[in-house]
Amino acid sequence: MLKRLKPDSIAGRTTGLLIVGALLIIGGAGVIADLTRDGDDLPRPFRQMVTKVETIVALTAAQPPDARAAMLRRFRDPELSAQWSPAAPPAGRAGDWFSRRFAATLARRLAPLGVGEVRLVAAPGTGPPPGHRLDLRLGDGSWLSFRAPHPPDFGRRWLHLIAVTALVGAGIVGLAIFVARWVSRPLRDFATAATRLGEDVEAPPMAERGPGEIRSSARAFNQMQRRIRAFVQDRMHMLAAASHDLRTPITRLRLRADFVDDSDQRAKMLADLNEMEAIIASVIAFVREDTNPEPKAEVDLVDLVRAIAEDQRAQGRQVQVTAPGSLALAAPPVALKRALANLIENACLYGGRAEVTLKDGPGEIRIEIADTGPGIPEAEQENVFKPFYRLEKSRSRETGGTGLGLALARLVIRNLGGDIALRNRPGGGLSQTVTLARNRG
């Protein structure tokens, strides 16, 4: 699960902060708890040692001085050895923090037995903590010295703390990942919904889930999408209605043109009317594709492109197709054919010939349509996709275009989750590259 969280994502950053913060809090709380423990709350092996020391001190203090050494020699304990001396043992280097704490605990515990001084000094070998010697001054001024041949394993205390911290930390890590993914999932839905809206205004609304603020934002986004959809549909319907209504006066003008005696004027008028009808037909096709798209069906792109190439060759144009055996895709057949036909026809009309190459890639199909014409300036390559936009030189109205071919082609391709990109070829000519996503079919 951790591998699926990207470090630069909100989920990744949130999870990382939660994990680091939780581990710091747990570790700090454990250390503070350990530092603020009551001195008597020692690890079990040390508590057992303190009990033995108390017993030996009590027995030694009860014996006369001349019998103490003999008594201690008879005392046998594999975990602790003791020696009595009337004089103070040689001083040694003071121990670390835990040694001082251990000595303070012993001083409190042994004070009722008449022990006046406790020393825990560093010494070679072993000791109550490893490498220490414990010296106790009894009430009569004599001294007891202790050493442990096998000192308690003080490291277990820290291993226990580390184990507990790791166990609790693992639980918090799982909780942090869950919370981070729960918070970030709606944000990913936002990005997906925004991308989908840019491709298709009729896309389904996004799910309204997550925290309250996210749900409110999702509702606002869905409301915005509904308003955009209504706005686009109203404008498209108005444009379609106006284009349809223009056919009636055009028909009347055509009839009246037949009564014009001047043949040249009559021919010019009919040519203008034909151009107007072509523009209106293109507008209606554009609006129909945007407001009432054709249902999808299984299409073999190779057969479709070869059929378009045959139609172009029948009109005396040069088209060469390079493609694999077949490429299946779910798409609106008529709309897709019209879009690809516009691109191939443009290559033939304005580029001299069309070289069409179909490639099957991972998750997408690429269709490259190359020509040998003058190309399109880079500053104009996005403008040519605007409705009714024409280039003055190579793609002007005199060539028969209405300015909607590329706009309609990109609308169809983008409705399929793909796109069209234009670039000038290094050796001359224009390359139109169509990408069609398989998973959007």
N, C-alpha and C positions, 0 to 999 in steps of 0.2 A: 504494500500500500504506500509506503514511503517513497518508492521509486516513481509513483504516479504523481507526486506533488512536485511541481517545478519550483526551484528556489526563488525565481523572480515573480511568482504568482502570489496572489493574496493568500490563498490557502497555504502555500509553502512558507511565506513570511510569518503568517499568524501561527502556524504550527511550530515553527522554529522558536518564536518568541515565547509561546506557551511552554514548550519543553524546557528551554533554558531557564525561564523564570521559575518553573515548578521545581526543577532540580536544584537551583540555587536556594530556593526557600526551604526545601526538604533538608538539603545538606546543612544549611545554616541553622535550621531549627534543631537538627540532631547534635551539631557541635555545641550550640548554646545550651541545650538540655544537658549535655555531658559536662560542660563546664560549670553549670549551676547546680549540679547534683549535691545533695548532702554528702559530706565527707564519709559518712558511714556506709554510703551506698557504693561499695566497691565491687569489682567483679567477684564472682563466687569463689574462685581459687584463693584470692587475697583475703576474703572474709574467713575462709577456713584457716588460713595461716594466722590471721589475727587471733582467732579462738585458741589455736595451739600456743601462740606466744603468751596469751593471757594465762593459760593453764601453767605453762612452764614458769612464768614470773611468780605466780602465786605459790607454786611448790618450792621454788628456790628461796623466796623470801621467808617461807616458814621454816627452813632448815638453818641450823647454825652455820656460820661461815666455814668452819673446817669440814663440814659434811656436804657442802654444796657441789664441789668438784666431783666427788665420788658419785653423788646422786645423778649428776648430768651425764657421767660416763655410763651409768646404767640405763640412761634414757636412750632409747633407740627409735628413731623415726626416719624412714628413708627420704622424706620430703623436707626435713628440717633438722639442722644440727645446732647445738648451743654450747657455749663455753662461758665459764664464770671466771672473773679476774678481780682481785681487790683493787687493782690500779686501772686507770683509764686506758683504753686501747689507743693506738696511734691515730691521730686525726687523719681524715681523708678529704678528698675533694667533694664538695656538695653535689648532690644529684640534680636531675632535671625537675621540671614542674611536677610531674607525676610522683617523683620520689619525695618531694617536699610535701605534697598533698598526702601521700601515704604516711609519712612521718607524723604529720599533724593529726591524722585520724588515730594513729596508735597512741599519741600523747594524750588525747582525750579519753581513749578507752582504758589506758593503763594508769591514769592519774589516781583513781581510787585505790590502786594496789601499791601506791607509794613511789611509783616511777617518776623521777623528777626531770629527766632529760631523755630525749629520743634523738638519735643521730642515724641518718641513712646516708652513708657516704659511698662514693664510687670506689670500687675495689676490683682488682683483677679476678677473673673467674666468674662464679655465679653469685646470686644473692636473692633476697626477697623479691625486688624487681631484678631482672638479669643484670649482673655486673655490679651489685651493691652489697654492702655489709650493714647490718642493723645492730646498733649499739644502744643499750638501755642502761641508765644510771638508776640503781635501786635506792631505796630510802636510806640505807646505811652507807652510801657512797661507793659501794662496789658496782661492777659492771657485768652485764650479760651481753654476749655477742652472738648473733644468729647468722646462719647462712643456709641457703637452700640449694642442695646439689642439683635439683631439677626444678628450676623456677617456673612459676605459672606462666602460661602462654598469654601474655598481655595482648598480643596481636589479634586474638580471637574477638576481643571487645570491638575493635575497629572493623574486623571482617563482618561481625554481626550488624554493625551500623551500616556498612556498605551494602550488605545483602538486603536489609530492610529498605534502604534508600532506593536500590535498584528495583525492588519489587513494587514499591509505591510509585516510583518514577515510570515503570512500564505501564501501570494503570493510567497514570496521568497522560502519558504519551498517546495511548489509545484514545482517551477522552479528548485530547487536544486535536488529534487528527479528525475525529468525528465532528467536533465543533467547527473546525476550520473548513471542512468540506461542506458542512451544513450551511455555513455562512456564505461560502464562495460559490456554491452551486447556482443560486439565483443570479449572481453576477455573470457567470458563464452563460446562463440562459439569456441574459440581456444582450450579450455580445452576439449570440447565435440569432436571436430574434431581430436585432438591428441589421445583421448581414442578410438575413432572409427577407426582411422588409425592403432592403435596397434592391434585391433581385426580383421580388414579386410582391406587389402591394396587396394581393389577395392571400398572402400567407396567413396561416392560422395564428391566433393570438398566443402570446406566451403564457405559461402557467403562473398563476398568482400564488406563490408559496414562499416560505422562508420567514424571517423576522418581520415584524409589523412594518418597518420602514421599507423593506424590500417589497412587500406585498403592495404597499401604497405606490411605490415607484412602478411596479408592474402594471397596476391598474391604470396609472397615468399613461404609461407607454401604450397599452392596448387602446385606450381612448384616443390617443394621438393617431394610432394606426387607423382606427375607424374613421376619424375625420379626414385623414389623408386619402383613404380609399374613397370616401364619399365625394371629396373634392375632385379627385382624378376622374371618377366615374361621371360626375356632373359635367365636367368640361368635355370629356370624350363624347358623351351622349349629345351635348350641344353641338360639337363639331360634326358628329355623324349626321345629325338632323339637318344642319346647314348644308353639308355636302350633298345629302340626298335631295334636299329641296332645290338645289341649284340645277339639278338635271332637267327639271321642267322648263325653266327659261332657256336653257341651252338647246333643248329640243325645239322650242319655238323659234329661236334664232336660226337654227339649222334650216327649218322650213322656210323662213323668210329669205335666207341666203340663196335659196334656189330661184327666187324671183329677181335676183340681181342680174342685170343684163351684162355687165362688164365681167367677162370670164376670169380675168386676173384678180379682180377684187373678190369675186365669189370664191376663188380657190384660196386666197389668203384668209378670208373669213372662215371657211370650212377648216383650214389648217389650225387657226386659233381655237375654234370650237373643239376640234379633236384633242388639242393639247389640254384644254380645260377639262374635258371628259377624262383624259388620262390622269390628270392630277386628282380629280374627284374620286376616281376609282382607287387610286393609291391611298388617298386619305381614308376612304371607307374601309379598305383592307387593313390599314394601320390601326384604326379604331376598333375594328372587329377583333383583331388579334389581341389587343390590349384589354378589351372589356369582355370578350366572349371567346376565350381560347379554345382551340380544337382539342378534342379528347386524344389521349395518347394511345399508341398501338406499337406493336413490335415492328421495327424497321431495320432492314439490312442496309447500312450506310453505303456499302460498296455498290450494291445494285442501284441504290438511289443516285449516287454520284455518276455512275456509268450511264444511267438513263438521261441525266442532265447533259452529260457530255455528248451523247448521241443527238440530242435535240439541238445543241449548239453546232455540231458538225453539219447537221442538215441545213443550217442557215449559212454554211460556208465559213465557219469559224474554226480555229485550230485549238483543240483541247487534248491534252495528254493526261492519262490517269495512271497512277502507280498506287496499288493497294493490295492488301492481303486477300485471302479467299472470301472472307465475310466478316462483318462487324455488326453485331446486333445491338440495338438500343431502343428503349421505350421512348417514343417521341410522337408529336403530332405530324403525321406523314405529309399532308399538304403544306402546312406552314413551314416545316423544315425544308421541303423541296423548294419552296418559293424563296426561302432565305438563301440557301446554297446556290440556287440558280442566279439570284441577283449578284452574288459575289463572283461566280464564274463568268457571268455575262459581262460584268464590269472589267474583269481581267482581259476578256477577249476584245471588248470595244475600245478600252483605253490603254491597254498594254500589249496589243498585237496578238497575244496568244495566252492560254492558261495552262499551267502545269500543276495538276492537282495530285497531292500526295497524302494518303491516309495512313496513320500510324496508331497502333494499339498500345497505349502505355499503361502503367499501373494506376488503376482507378479512373482513367480518362482516355478519351479518344481525341487525337489531334488531326485536323484537316488543314493542310497548308496549300494555299492557292497563290502561285507565283506567276508574274508576268514579266515582260521585257520592255515595259513602257517607261515614261518619264518619272514615275513615282509620284508621291505627294509630299510636299514640304512638312517637316516634323511639326511645325506650328499649326498646321491645318489638319493633322491626322485625327485629332479628336473632334474638330468642328464638322468634318464630313459626316459624322453620325447624327448631327442635329437635323430634325425634320426641315425639309425645304432648303437646306443649305447646299449650295453648289460652288464648285471652284470655277473661277472665271475662264481658265484656259482649258485644262484637260477634261473637265467634267461639267461643262456649261450646258444650258438648256438646249442649245442648238444640236447637241448629240442625242436628244430625245429623252434625257433623264428628267424625273420629276422632283428629285431631291429627297425621296422617301425610301429608296431602295436599301441603303445601308442602315437607316434608322429602323426599318422594319426587320431587317436581318438580325441586327443586334438585339432587338426586342425579343424575337423568337429564341435566339441562342441563350440569352440571359434567363428567360423563363424556364429553360432547361437546366439552369445552374451552371452554364458555361459562359464564354465570353469570346469577343473578337479583338485581335490585336493587329495593328498595321505597323509595318516597318519597311524602310527602303533597303533594297538588296545592295550589297557592296558592288556587285558588277552591273548594277542598273536594273530598274524595274521595282515593282512593289510586291511585298509578300503579305497576304492576308491569312492569319493563323486563327483557326476556330478550335476551341477546346470544349469538349462535351463531357461532363462528369457522368460516369456510369452509375454511381450511387444515387444520382438524382432522377434516374429514369423511372 
